[in-house]
Amino acid sequence: MGFFSKPEIRQFNYTPRYWDPRKEEMEQRRVRIRKQLQEERERAMQEDSVDFDDDTEFKPRTSDSSKEEGRTPHR
């Protein structure tokens, strides 16, 4: 123990940085392709979906039409 306090030992914190342009390009490509696939899936879902707001006219089956086709009506 002395009259003067000694300063703490300073640490040298060096973190090496490595830039890989191929890896960065591949990651950007993956992100772009995933985005395109997601958009295609969403578009396909919209095309395959049923539009319930459509003004389609509903015609109930009558017993006359079933006889014409040679079927018996369900009871």
C-alpha positions in Angstrom: 0.0 0.0 0.0 1.4 3.3 -1.0 0.6 7.0 -0.9 -0.6 7.0 -4.5 -3.3 5.0 -6.1 -2.2 3.1 -9.2 -4.5 3.3 -12.3 -6.2 0.2 -13.4 -4.7 -1.7 -16.3 -6.5 -0.7 -19.5 -7.8 -3.5 -21.6 -7.3 -3.6 -25.3 -10.7 -4.6 -26.8 -10.2 -5.3 -30.5 -12.9 -7.0 -32.4 -11.8 -7.9 -35.9 -14.2 -7.1 -38.7 -14.4 -9.1 -41.8 -16.6 -8.2 -44.7 -17.5 -10.9 -47.2 -19.1 -9.4 -50.3 -20.3 -12.8 -51.6 -22.0 -13.6 -48.3 -23.7 -10.2 -48.2 -24.8 -10.6 -51.9 -26.2 -14.1 -51.2 -28.1 -12.8 -48.1 -29.6 -9.9 -50.1 -30.6 -12.4 -52.9 -32.2 -14.7 -50.3 -34.3 -11.9 -48.9 -35.3 -10.8 -52.4 -36.4 -14.3 -53.4 -38.3 -14.9 -50.2 -40.1 -11.7 -50.7 -41.0 -12.7 -54.3 -42.2 -16.1 -53.2 -44.4 -14.6 -50.4 -45.9 -12.1 -52.9 -46.7 -15.0 -55.4 -48.3 -17.0 -52.6 -50.4 -14.1 -51.5 -51.5 -13.5 -55.2 -52.4 -17.1 -55.6 -54.4 -17.1 -52.4 -56.3 -14.1 -53.7 -57.0 -15.6 -57.1 -58.1 -18.9 -55.5 -60.3 -17.2 -52.9 -64.1 -17.2 -53.2 -65.7 -13.8 -53.7 -68.7 -13.8 -51.4 -69.6 -10.3 -52.5 -70.4 -11.5 -56.0 -73.9 -10.9 -57.1 -74.4 -14.4 -58.3 -78.0 -15.4 -58.6 -79.0 -18.5 -56.7 -81.6 -20.9 -58.2 -82.9 -23.5 -55.9 -83.3 -27.0 -57.3 -86.9 -27.9 -58.0 -88.4 -31.4 -58.3 -89.2 -30.7 -62.0 -85.5 -30.2 -62.9 -84.4 -33.3 -61.1 -87.0 -35.4 -62.9 -85.8 -34.1 -66.2 -82.2 -35.2 -65.5 -83.4 -38.6 -64.4 -82.6 -38.2 -60.7 -84.9 -38.6 -57.8 -85.1 -35.6 -55.4 -83.5 -35.9 -52.0 -85.9 -35.9 -49.1 
